[in-house]
């Protein structure tokens, strides 16, 4: 059986489209969607007028009621090469489209684990008054929730990663059939 297709859209706080790509929906549970995109899937950057292919398999965790998403780029063996945890508004899901509105506040996780915070864009918008105080507080609370996921080995930082990779590989064989 072919996995349902989805389009993942990264949008700015203003709603403007930053990038999008197509993938397969691996899992949909109450409050959680997990998608998969294969290597060479084109990522379209409409503002910049170009596209770039994914280098590796990517898995994405999207929680409908949380202010963050996690995208995991996998090593050839299926382990964590890098995870990008993007803080934003809760996603909008409309049919086959998953729209993620970002705030320019990211955690980058690499093996070790090593965690780096990218917040220049967020800090600039906050200092210019584009983000209300409650939004800023909610964003930093989301960072702490992400750190707890990592610390506890939960979601994409635990056994789910291997399970979803195996499911993606099984479904990839089905995609080609």
Residue pairs with C-beta under 8 A, 6 or more apart in sequence:
1 174
2 171
2 174
2 175
3 24
3 25
3 26
3 36
3 171
3 174
3 175
4 24
4 25
4 96
5 22
5 23
5 24
5 25
5 96
6 22
6 23
6 24
6 25
6 33
6 35
6 96
6 97
6 98
7 20
7 21
7 22
7 23
7 96
7 97
7 98
8 20
8 21
8 22
8 23
8 35
8 37
8 60
8 98
8 100
9 17
9 19
9 20
9 97
9 98
9 99
9 100
10 17
10 18
10 19
10 20
10 86
10 100
10 102
11 17
11 18
11 99
11 100
11 101
11 102
12 18
12 101
12 102
13 88
13 89
13 101
13 102
13 103
13 104
13 125
13 130
13 131
15 101
16 47
17 46
17 47
18 45
18 47
18 102
19 43
19 44
19 45
19 46
20 43
20 44
20 46
21 37
21 41
21 42
21 43
21 44
21 54
22 37
22 41
23 35
23 36
23 37
23 41
23 58
23 60
24 35
24 36
24 37
24 168
24 171
24 175
25 33
25 34
25 35
26 34
26 35
26 36
26 59
26 164
26 167
26 168
26 171
27 33
27 34
27 164
27 167
28 34
31 63
31 64
31 65
32 61
32 62
32 63
32 64
33 61
33 62
33 64
33 93
33 98
34 59
34 60
34 61
34 62
34 160
34 164
35 59
35 60
35 62
35 98
36 57
36 58
36 59
36 60
36 164
36 167
36 168
36 171
36 172
37 54
37 57
37 58
37 60
38 54
38 57
38 172
38 175
39 53
39 54
39 55
39 56
39 57
40 53
40 54
41 53
41 54
41 58
42 51
42 52
42 53
43 51
43 52
43 53
43 54
44 51
45 51
45 52
54 73
55 73
56 73
56 74
56 75
56 76
56 81
57 73
57 74
57 78
57 165
57 168
58 71
58 72
58 73
58 74
59 71
59 72
59 74
59 156
59 161
59 164
59 165
59 168
60 69
60 70
60 71
60 72
61 69
61 70
61 71
61 72
61 155
61 156
61 160
62 69
62 91
62 93
62 98
62 100
63 69
63 90
63 91
64 90
64 91
64 93
65 90
66 90
66 142
66 145
67 87
67 88
67 89
67 90
67 138
67 139
67 141
67 142
68 85
68 86
68 87
68 88
68 142
68 143
68 145
68 146
69 85
69 86
69 88
69 91
69 100
70 83
70 84
70 85
70 86
70 146
70 149
70 155
70 156
71 83
71 84
71 86
72 80
72 81
72 82
72 83
72 156
72 161
73 81
73 82
73 83
73 84
74 80
74 81
74 165
75 81
78 161
78 162
78 165
78 166
78 169
79 111
79 161
80 109
80 110
80 111
80 113
80 157
80 161
81 110
81 111
82 108
82 109
82 110
83 107
83 108
83 109
83 110
83 156
83 157
84 106
84 107
84 108
85 106
85 107
85 108
85 109
85 146
86 100
86 102
86 105
86 106
87 102
87 103
87 105
87 106
87 107
87 122
87 139
87 142
87 143
87 146
88 100
88 101
88 102
88 103
89 101
89 103
91 98
91 99
91 100
91 101
92 98
92 99
92 101
93 99
103 121
103 122
103 125
103 131
103 135
103 139
104 118
104 119
104 120
104 121
104 122
104 124
104 125
105 117
105 118
105 119
105 121
105 122
105 139
105 143
106 117
106 118
106 119
107 115
107 116
107 117
107 118
107 143
107 146
107 147
108 115
108 116
108 117
108 118
109 115
109 150
109 157
110 116
113 150
113 157
115 147
115 150
117 143
122 131
122 139
125 131
126 136
131 139
148 154
149 155
149 156
149 157
150 157
152 158
153 159
154 160
156 164
